[in-house]
Amino acid sequence: MTFTTLRNWAIRIAVSAVLASHMSAARCAESMVTIDNFTFAPAQLTVKVGDTVTWKNHDDIPHTVVSAGKFRSKAMDTDDSYSFTFTAAGDYKYFCSLHPHMTGTIKVE
């Protein structure tokens, strides 16, 4: 192989990698769960692997979002939010550690 051939291969590989990363980013979505009146809405949400879910607290008291062993937010005051990007498929049950009767599920496909 000549130097020119090797350089052309390297350029093709680099361009392919850049295009693949942009295409992956374009497929990722962001979903919102609202916290209000001691509930998560929607209580069940289905997303794709790589998607980000943001929880936003509209209540006038603090809440958390906890999925045992997976993710844990700090206490969120009014209008605070917490985001988590799901990198593996599965069902993620979560709750508010300050008000354990508040529950929800994120299904990642």
N, C-alpha and C positions, 0 to 999 in steps of 0.2 A: 504494500500500500504506500502511496505517496503521501507526503505531508498535506497536500491539498485535500486528498480524499479523507484523511483522518480529521482535518479541520472541519470539513463539511459534515461529517458524521457527528462531531462534537456539537456543532451548531444545531443540527437537527434534534439531537437529544436534549439540548438546553431549551430549545423552543418548545418541544413536546412537554417538558416538565413544567414550563411556565404556563402553557395552555391548560394542562391538566389541573394545576393548582387553581387557576382562575375559574375553571369549570366546576371544580369542587366547591369553591366559595360561593358560586352563583346558586348552587342547589341548596345551600344552608338557609334555613328560615329562622325567624324569631317569632315566638308566640308569647302572649301575655296572659297571666293569671292575676285577677284582681282579688285583693283581700278587702272585704267590706262586710260589716254587720256580722262578724265572727264566722265568715264563710270564705272558702276559696271558690272563685267562679272563673272558668268552669271547674267543677270538682274533678272531672275526668277529662284528660286531654291526650290526643294521639299525635305524636311527632315522628320525624325520621331521625336516624342516627346522624349526628353532626348538627342537629338543630339546637338552638338556644331558647330556653324558657326564662322569662322574667316575671317575677312576682312583684306586684306593687301594692303597698299598704295604703288603703283609703280610709281605714278606721282611725279613730282618734286615740287609740291606745296601741302599744307595741305588739307585734307578732313576730314569729320566727317561721322558717321553713326548714324542716329536718327530715331527711330520709336516712335511716340508720345505716351507718357505714358508707354512705354514698356522698351526701352533701349536707351542709349545715350553714344556715345564715346567722348573722348576728341579729339581735333584736332590732326590728325595723320600726322606726317611728312613723308618724303620718307622712305620706308621700315618699318615704324611702322605698328602695327597690333592691332586689337580689336577683342575679342571673346565674344560670348554670347551663353549660353545654353538654349534651348527652352524647357520649362517644361509644356506647354499647347498647344493643337492643335489650329489651326486657320491660317489666312492669316495675315502676318506682313508686311505692306508696310513701306518702309524706304526711306530716302533721305539724301543728304549731306546738312547740314545747311549752309555751306559756298557757295554752288552752288546748289540751290534748283531744278534746272532742272535735276540733277542727281538723279534718282530714281531706286528702285528695290523692289522685293517682295520675302519673304520667306514663303512658304506654309508648315505648320507643320501638319503632319497627325498622 
